[in-house]
Amino acid sequence: MIIVHVCVFATSLALYLDFVAIFR
């Protein structure tokens, strides 16, 4: 399902940005 893929991608991106914010 495309929607599921988009949700997973959005979640990964959010976690990545959150990790970068904490790392910095």
PyMOL Python script that loads the backbone (N, CA, C, O; Angstrom):
from pymol import cmd

cmd.read_pdbstr("""\
ATOM      1  N   MET A   1       0.850  -1.206   0.000  1.00  0.00           N
ATOM      2  CA  MET A   1       0.000   0.000   0.000  1.00  0.00           C
ATOM      3  C   MET A   1       0.883   1.253   0.000  1.00  0.00           C
ATOM      4  O   MET A   1       1.825   1.357   0.786  1.00  0.00           O
ATOM      5  N   ILE A   2       0.576   2.179  -0.868  1.00  0.00           N
ATOM      6  CA  ILE A   2       1.369   3.411  -0.963  1.00  0.00           C
ATOM      7  C   ILE A   2       1.259   4.222   0.321  1.00  0.00           C
ATOM      8  O   ILE A   2       2.245   4.783   0.799  1.00  0.00           O
ATOM      9  N   ILE A   3       0.039   4.279   0.880  1.00  0.00           N
ATOM     10  CA  ILE A   3      -0.180   5.083   2.093  1.00  0.00           C
ATOM     11  C   ILE A   3       0.696   4.574   3.242  1.00  0.00           C
ATOM     12  O   ILE A   3       1.274   5.367   3.985  1.00  0.00           O
ATOM     13  N   VAL A   4       0.790   3.263   3.380  1.00  0.00           N
ATOM     14  CA  VAL A   4       1.618   2.686   4.449  1.00  0.00           C
ATOM     15  C   VAL A   4       3.074   3.079   4.238  1.00  0.00           C
ATOM     16  O   VAL A   4       3.773   3.435   5.186  1.00  0.00           O
ATOM     17  N   HIS A   5       3.527   3.011   2.989  1.00  0.00           N
ATOM     18  CA  HIS A   5       4.911   3.363   2.675  1.00  0.00           C
ATOM     19  C   HIS A   5       5.175   4.821   3.036  1.00  0.00           C
ATOM     20  O   HIS A   5       6.219   5.148   3.601  1.00  0.00           O
ATOM     21  N   VAL A   6       4.237   5.685   2.711  1.00  0.00           N
ATOM     22  CA  VAL A   6       4.389   7.114   3.014  1.00  0.00           C
ATOM     23  C   VAL A   6       4.440   7.326   4.521  1.00  0.00           C
ATOM     24  O   VAL A   6       5.244   8.119   5.010  1.00  0.00           O
ATOM     25  N   CYS A   7       3.584   6.617   5.262  1.00  0.00           N
ATOM     26  CA  CYS A   7       3.567   6.757   6.730  1.00  0.00           C
ATOM     27  C   CYS A   7       4.904   6.309   7.307  1.00  0.00           C
ATOM     28  O   CYS A   7       5.465   6.979   8.175  1.00  0.00           O
ATOM     29  N   VAL A   8       5.410   5.191   6.833  1.00  0.00           N
ATOM     30  CA  VAL A   8       6.691   4.675   7.325  1.00  0.00           C
ATOM     31  C   VAL A   8       7.807   5.662   7.001  1.00  0.00           C
ATOM     32  O   VAL A   8       8.665   5.933   7.842  1.00  0.00           O
ATOM     33  N   PHE A   9       7.794   6.200   5.782  1.00  0.00           N
ATOM     34  CA  PHE A   9       8.819   7.160   5.372  1.00  0.00           C
ATOM     35  C   PHE A   9       8.752   8.409   6.242  1.00  0.00           C
ATOM     36  O   PHE A   9       9.780   8.926   6.679  1.00  0.00           O
ATOM     37  N   ALA A  10       7.525   8.896   6.493  1.00  0.00           N
ATOM     38  CA  ALA A  10       7.348  10.103   7.312  1.00  0.00           C
ATOM     39  C   ALA A  10       7.847   9.845   8.730  1.00  0.00           C
ATOM     40  O   ALA A  10       8.488  10.704   9.335  1.00  0.00           O
ATOM     41  N   THR A  11       7.548   8.652   9.260  1.00  0.00           N
ATOM     42  CA  THR A  11       7.985   8.319  10.617  1.00  0.00           C
ATOM     43  C   THR A  11       9.512   8.240  10.678  1.00  0.00           C
ATOM     44  O   THR A  11      10.126   8.754  11.613  1.00  0.00           O
ATOM     45  N   SER A  12      10.121   7.596   9.679  1.00  0.00           N
ATOM     46  CA  SER A  12      11.586   7.493   9.657  1.00  0.00           C
ATOM     47  C   SER A  12      12.208   8.879   9.588  1.00  0.00           C
ATOM     48  O   SER A  12      13.187   9.162  10.279  1.00  0.00           O
ATOM     49  N   LEU A  13      11.637   9.742   8.752  1.00  0.00           N
ATOM     50  CA  LEU A  13      12.172  11.092   8.608  1.00  0.00           C
ATOM     51  C   LEU A  13      12.047  11.850   9.922  1.00  0.00           C
ATOM     52  O   LEU A  13      12.972  12.555  10.325  1.00  0.00           O
ATOM     53  N   ALA A  14      10.914  11.708  10.586  1.00  0.00           N
ATOM     54  CA  ALA A  14      10.696  12.401  11.865  1.00  0.00           C
ATOM     55  C   ALA A  14      11.698  11.899  12.907  1.00  0.00           C
ATOM     56  O   ALA A  14      12.288  12.695  13.637  1.00  0.00           O
ATOM     57  N   LEU A  15      11.889  10.582  12.975  1.00  0.00           N
ATOM     58  CA  LEU A  15      12.837  10.016  13.940  1.00  0.00           C
ATOM     59  C   LEU A  15      14.258  10.480  13.616  1.00  0.00           C
ATOM     60  O   LEU A  15      15.034  10.791  14.520  1.00  0.00           O
ATOM     61  N   TYR A  16      14.595  10.525  12.325  1.00  0.00           N
ATOM     62  CA  TYR A  16      15.930  10.974  11.917  1.00  0.00           C
ATOM     63  C   TYR A  16      16.167  12.428  12.327  1.00  0.00           C
ATOM     64  O   TYR A  16      17.221  12.762  12.870  1.00  0.00           O
ATOM     65  N   LEU A  17      15.184  13.289  12.064  1.00  0.00           N
ATOM     66  CA  LEU A  17      15.329  14.703  12.428  1.00  0.00           C
ATOM     67  C   LEU A  17      15.418  14.847  13.943  1.00  0.00           C
ATOM     68  O   LEU A  17      16.191  15.662  14.447  1.00  0.00           O
ATOM     69  N   ASP A  18      14.628  14.057  14.670  1.00  0.00           N
ATOM     70  CA  ASP A  18      14.646  14.115  16.134  1.00  0.00           C
ATOM     71  C   ASP A  18      16.022  13.670  16.640  1.00  0.00           C
ATOM     72  O   ASP A  18      16.573  14.273  17.561  1.00  0.00           O
ATOM     73  N   PHE A  19      16.572  12.614  16.034  1.00  0.00           N
ATOM     74  CA  PHE A  19      17.884  12.116  16.431  1.00  0.00           C
ATOM     75  C   PHE A  19      18.956  13.172  16.175  1.00  0.00           C
ATOM     76  O   PHE A  19      19.832  13.392  17.012  1.00  0.00           O
ATOM     77  N   VAL A  20      18.883  13.823  15.015  1.00  0.00           N
ATOM     78  CA  VAL A  20      19.861  14.861  14.672  1.00  0.00           C
ATOM     79  C   VAL A  20      19.763  16.013  15.664  1.00  0.00           C
ATOM     80  O   VAL A  20      20.780  16.550  16.102  1.00  0.00           O
ATOM     81  N   ALA A  21      18.540  16.387  16.015  1.00  0.00           N
ATOM     82  CA  ALA A  21      18.338  17.497  16.956  1.00  0.00           C
ATOM     83  C   ALA A  21      18.952  17.153  18.320  1.00  0.00           C
ATOM     84  O   ALA A  21      19.580  17.999  18.956  1.00  0.00           O
ATOM     85  N   ILE A  22      18.764  15.911  18.757  1.00  0.00           N
ATOM     86  CA  ILE A  22      19.308  15.489  20.059  1.00  0.00           C
ATOM     87  C   ILE A  22      20.836  15.375  19.964  1.00  0.00           C
ATOM     88  O   ILE A  22      21.554  15.776  20.881  1.00  0.00           O
ATOM     89  N   PHE A  23      21.322  14.823  18.844  1.00  0.00           N
ATOM     90  CA  PHE A  23      22.757  14.622  18.677  1.00  0.00           C
ATOM     91  C   PHE A  23      23.491  15.959  18.690  1.00  0.00           C
ATOM     92  O   PHE A  23      24.601  16.057  19.215  1.00  0.00           O
ATOM     93  N   ARG A  24      22.866  16.999  18.106  1.00  0.00           N
ATOM     94  CA  ARG A  24      23.497  18.302  18.073  1.00  0.00           C
ATOM     95  C   ARG A  24      23.243  18.972  19.400  1.00  0.00           C
ATOM     96  O   ARG A  24      23.685  20.101  19.617  1.00  0.00           O
TER      97      ARG A  24
END
""", "prot")
cmd.dss("prot")
cmd.show_as("cartoon", "prot")
cmd.util.cbc("prot")
cmd.orient("prot")
